[in-house]
Amino acid sequence: MTTHSPYIVNYLSIAIEGKSLKNKIDASGKTNELLHKMHEIIPAKSLISAEDVAIYQLNEMDGSISRLPTYEGIPADNNYLNMVLREGNQIFDSLLEIEEEI
């Protein structure tokens, strides 16, 4: 998929974190109490494995293309696209709050 939308990149990050969190919930034995809570934030069908995603950005100044760095499979926040999206970050924070309950 090719996009110029920072929203797509941000929501890919959320989908990747959601998949990672689902795996942690499954392993925790707290599936009944936490999985429903997580799916209220992000639908199960939206979860994506980090291994299935590679995100690149174009540097308009010199024309170079580089893969965005990741942290635990999630695109790093220190890129142009992620710096302008607050709503996505709030959703991501909600997923991390659920993870703390594990």
C-alpha positions as CSV (number, residue, x, y, z in Angstrom):
1,M,0.0,0.0,0.0
2,T,1.2,3.5,-0.8
3,T,-0.1,6.5,1.1
4,H,0.7,10.1,1.8
5,S,-1.6,10.1,4.8
6,P,-0.1,10.4,8.2
7,Y,-3.4,9.0,9.6
8,I,-2.8,5.7,7.9
9,V,0.7,5.4,9.3
10,N,-0.5,6.3,12.8
11,Y,-3.3,3.8,12.7
12,L,-0.9,1.1,11.5
13,S,1.0,1.8,14.6
14,I,-2.1,1.4,16.7
15,A,-3.0,-1.9,14.9
16,I,0.5,-3.2,15.5
17,E,0.4,-2.3,19.2
18,G,-3.1,-3.9,19.4
19,K,-1.8,-7.2,18.0
20,S,1.2,-7.1,20.4
21,L,-1.1,-6.4,23.3
22,K,-3.6,-9.2,22.3
23,N,-0.7,-11.6,22.4
24,K,0.3,-10.4,25.9
25,I,-3.3,-10.6,27.1
26,D,-3.6,-14.2,25.7
27,A,-0.4,-15.2,27.5
28,S,-1.4,-13.5,30.8
29,G,-4.5,-15.7,31.5
30,K,-6.6,-12.5,31.8
31,T,-8.3,-12.9,28.4
32,N,-11.9,-12.8,29.7
33,E,-11.4,-9.5,31.6
34,L,-9.1,-7.6,29.2
35,L,-9.7,-8.7,25.6
36,H,-13.2,-7.3,25.5
37,K,-11.9,-4.0,27.0
38,M,-9.2,-3.8,24.3
39,H,-11.7,-4.6,21.5
40,E,-13.8,-1.7,22.6
41,I,-10.9,0.5,21.6
42,I,-9.7,-1.4,18.5
43,P,-11.6,-4.1,16.6
44,A,-10.1,-7.6,16.5
45,K,-10.1,-7.5,12.7
46,S,-7.9,-4.4,12.7
47,L,-4.9,-6.1,14.5
48,I,-1.7,-6.4,12.4
49,S,1.5,-8.2,13.1
50,A,4.7,-6.1,13.1
51,E,6.4,-8.6,10.9
52,D,3.8,-7.8,8.1
53,V,4.6,-4.0,8.0
54,A,7.5,-1.9,6.7
55,I,7.0,1.9,6.6
56,Y,9.3,4.2,4.5
57,Q,9.4,8.0,4.3
58,L,10.7,10.2,1.5
59,N,13.0,13.1,2.4
60,E,11.7,15.9,0.1
61,M,15.0,17.8,0.5
62,D,17.4,15.3,-1.1
63,G,15.0,12.7,-2.5
64,S,16.2,9.9,-0.3
65,I,14.0,7.2,1.0
66,S,14.5,5.6,4.4
67,R,12.7,3.0,6.4
68,L,11.3,4.4,9.6
69,P,13.0,3.1,12.7
70,T,10.9,1.0,15.0
71,Y,10.6,0.2,18.6
72,E,9.2,-3.3,19.3
73,G,7.9,-3.3,15.7
74,I,6.0,0.0,16.0
75,P,7.2,2.9,13.9
76,A,9.2,5.3,16.0
77,D,7.4,8.6,16.9
78,N,10.3,10.8,15.9
79,N,9.2,11.1,12.3
80,Y,7.2,13.8,10.5
81,L,4.0,11.9,10.1
82,N,3.6,10.8,13.7
83,M,4.4,14.2,15.2
84,V,1.2,15.8,13.9
85,L,-1.3,13.2,15.2
86,R,-2.6,13.5,18.7
87,E,-5.7,11.4,18.4
88,G,-3.8,8.3,17.5
89,N,-1.5,8.8,20.4
90,Q,-4.4,9.0,22.8
91,I,-5.7,5.6,21.4
92,F,-2.3,4.1,21.8
93,D,-2.1,5.3,25.4
94,S,-5.4,3.6,26.1
95,L,-4.0,0.3,24.8
96,L,-0.9,0.7,27.1
97,E,-3.2,1.4,30.1
98,I,-4.9,-2.0,29.4
99,E,-1.4,-3.6,29.1
100,E,-0.6,-2.3,32.6
101,E,-3.4,-4.4,34.0
102,I,-1.8,-7.6,32.8
